Amino acid sequence: MILLRSSLLLLLGGCIVPLGAQGVETYGPGMAAESLANLRIGADYDYSHAFRFRASHDGPLESFRAYWIFNKGGRSGYHEGNGGDIRIQLREDDGSPAHLPTERTLATVRLAHALEGLGRGGNMEALNFPKPLPVLKAGRFYHVVFENLAKDRKTNFLSVNTLLQREVGKPLQHRYQDDAWCALTRVGSGPWHHTSEGSAVYTPIMEVRYADGASEGCGYMEVWVRNPKPIEAHAHVSERFTPASTRTLVEVWLRAKQLEAGGPLEARVEEDGRTLAKAHLKPMDPGLAPQKAVWFAGTFASPLKIEAQRSYRVIFEASKGRYEAYPIRKGAGYGFGPDTLFSEGWAEYDSGDGKSWRGWEMWDPKPTQEADLQFFFRSIPKEIKPHRNGR
């Protein structure tokens, strides 16, 4: 399950919800991506990379999981030779406004012949930190740093995967604060900088797991952009979900493309075919390129309470105009934990009647529950109650 609290003032009709330090919760994936993007470790320019995160948990850190990418299935350019001599270090943050890695190392994992070592466990295996385990403090920044120490690292290297987002709004990802989960790069011994390609942003695919079983990170590991589904008069997409706890929804967001003008994108939440709430969605970043995936958002006329362990569906539709949406795949089948993805729902689509819902398919013609729409709700924590005019 993915929850994030942000500090905002949210207007609900005639009511003002003071969110302040308690914030609102982002319920749902809250992630945006167009594709995967590999980062070479070593190679022609001797790249090093760092995945920065802000710990949300106190305690010993036991392992991390990343998405390594090799030349398989006719692919090329992801690795060469034996994969290199890859050193992965957990490092402290420098405390500056830029939040860069220091040389203060808390733990090290070494893959002397990376391709051989990772090939035994698959390309998303968890790698354990040696004991004594590093102890993290909630709220502090840390960096997982990837370096290639091979002497011939231009011809012996491999890559680690990220999510790539080309049409970028603010925040970069709704699931995280901008500085709390990001990728950094440096060339040789040069300065660290945010990993970017023009205006594109790279989001680490990584999980960090604590000794007590808690984990955090991003467990989404594919973008099914090649299988979008239409949103128009006779076709809809939805996310079916069963909340683990009771919550109050106030806003709904969807990342979609508008292909033809003509009418607004709309959302409705239903239970057993009965509509509970509706919202008209508007583009949140109208300055981004037309016919590109952007966030659309709308506020419900009044807060919607949803009950724990009851099944709901949020349906996105357009009576006029044409839109399309595509999902992102969860890495649960590859070991990513439920706290790194939205574990309470899955993406669906229909072909026009709004009743024959089907899970998305990609590599297999059979529908699956492995993907989520790029969507989320904003919800009020149960301890916060709307009240008028701030009184």
Number of C-alpha atoms within 10 A of each C-alpha: 16 21 21 18 22 18 13 14 13 19 13 18 12 12 14 17 21 23 20 12 10 15 20 26 23 25 24 28 29 25 24 29 28 21 18 18 18 19 22 25 30 31 24 12 13 18 22 22 26 27 24 26 25 22 20 15 17 15 16 17 25 23 18 22 22 24 23 24 23 22 13 9 6 5 10 10 14 21 25 19 15 18 28 29 24 24 18 21 21 26 23 21 21 15 12 8 7 12 18 21 24 14 11 12 16 17 19 16 16 18 17 17 17 21 24 13 14 19 13 9 11 13 17 22 18 22 17 16 20 12 10 11 17 18 14 20 14 11 13 16 23 26 27 22 21 24 23 29 19 19 11 14 25 18 17 24 32 29 23 23 22 28 24 22 24 19 19 19 17 11 10 21 20 20 24 22 16 12 15 18 25 24 24 22 21 17 15 13 9 10 10 18 15 16 19 16 11 7 9 15 22 26 26 26 28 27 21 23 22 20 13 11 9 17 22 23 26 29 26 26 23 20 22 21 15 11 15 16 20 24 31 22 13 15 21 24 30 27 24 23 19 17 18 13 11 14 21 20 23 23 24 27 23 26 24 25 22 22 16 12 10 12 14 19 26 21 25 19 23 17 14 9 11 10 14 14 19 22 21 19 21 17 20 16 14 12 9 14 10 11 13 15 25 23 23 22 22 21 24 20 15 17 18 18 16 19 15 12 13 14 16 22 21 24 21 26 26 21 15 16 17 21 26 22 24 25 29 24 21 27 22 16 8 16 14 29 24 20 17 24 26 23 21 20 22 23 28 27 23 20 17 15 10 16 10 10 17 17 20 28 17 15 8 8 8 10 13 15 16 21 27 31 28 23 26 26 24 24 23 28 18 11 7 14 12 18 13 12 10 9 7
